Structure formats: structure tokens, C-alpha cells
């Protein structure tokens, strides 16, 4: 299992999730809600310049992805 990268921007995380069939449902303030219908998953990505690894791990858990799957999408 690979380690999660440090300091990724929310744009790169959102772009990788879009490659995994997620789409932006809404954006309010500094949070972006992305959702996938099949299989259903919804995650909230904070619009920060760099995301902590714990935040990224939480996003990936909500998306049902492993770090290796995510790294392939970057």
C-alpha cells in the first residue's frame, strides 16, 4: 500500500475524483460536494491550497477508494 502524498491541492484531488466518475454537485463557501451514482458515494472536498493527509484519507474512505487507486488517477 502506498503512502498518501502530502500537500495536494483541492483542484488535483477533485480532478482525480472526476476521473473516477464523480461529478460536482454543488459548491458552497469553501467546500465542494462531489458525487458518484454507481456505486453511490458522496464526498466533501475542502477548497484549500493543500490538504492534510488525514483529510485526504477521509475523502478516499468516503469515496471507497484505496490510496493506490487514487494515485493511479493523479
N, C-alpha and C positions, 0 to 999 in steps of 0.2 A: 504494500500500500504506500502510495506516495504522500509526501507532506504537502500541505496546502501552501500555496505561495503567499507571501506577505505583501501588503500594500497594494492590492489590486484596486483599481477604481471601479465605481459602480457601473460605468459605461462598459467596461470589459466584462464584468460579471453579467450584466443584462444582455450583452451581445452573445455571450456563450449560452445563456439560458434560451435566447431566441433560437439558436441553432438546435436546441433540444425541444423545439416545437412549443415554447412558451410564447405568449403574446402579452403586450402591455394592456392591462385592463383599465387602470387609472393611475393618476399621479396627483398626490395631494401634499403640498408642502415639500418636505424633503424625503418623501417615501414613494417608491414606485411599486405597484402591485402587479405581479406577473402571474399568469395562469395558463395551465395546460388542461385540455378537456379529456384526452385519452392517453394514459390513465390520469385521472383528475389529480391535480396538485396546484397549490397556490402558495406563492412566497412573496414576502415583502423585502425589498432591497432598499436600504437607506441610501440616499443620494449624497454620499461622502466622497471626498477625493481618494481616500484609501480606506479599505475595510479591514478590520481586525480579523485574524484567523478564526477566532471564536464565532464572530458574526457570520463569516463565510461558511463555517462548518454547520451552523444553524440553518442557513439558507439551503445548503446542499441536503441536509436531513429532511427539510420540508419538501424539497423537490424530489426526494427519493433517489438521489444520485450518490455515487461514491466519488471520492477525490480523483481517482483515476479516470472515471468517465468525464468529470468536469475538466480535467487537464487536457483531455483529448479534444474538447470543444474550444479551448482557448486558441 
